[in-house]
């Protein structure tokens, strides 16, 4: 009896060679930045501050509350929309404050733990604020509160758009 090997299992896929060559080329082209080059890169692409995002969210919440009040003529609808905005801004501010502390920036491991910890705190506070809404806002309008909440959450994307525009100018 002759032993026959499966040539399909032992053959090298030509596509694997191409991938290996591309990886080697990328490793060769990788260049560590000097301090000056890193500084230029930071200046060209500044980070968006979480505080500016929160300020934009607060302004959007105030605008939504004023529009809700103006459209309905009911102050309780405006307060409901504003409370919905606060249910985003207050936990977001606590999250940003927690993450900007020195303890969480010591190393990547603590940064990841800090992110998840503060995210859980943010979610718990938001849920608690939503449960407390009927007791804190007289004649609560749930639709208005949810509109304030959703609009305020979605405004964070505008901060990124404005930051990108500022970088181009």
Protein Blocks (a to p, Z undefined) as FASTA:
>chain_A
ZZdddfklmpccfklmmmmmmmmmmmmmpccddfklmmmmmmmmccddfklmmmmmmmmm
mmmmmmmmmmnopaklmmmmmmmmmmmmmmmmmmmmmmmpmklmmpmklmmmmmmmmmmm
mmmmmmmmmmmmmmmpghiafklmmmmmmmmmmmmmmmmmmmmmmmmZZ
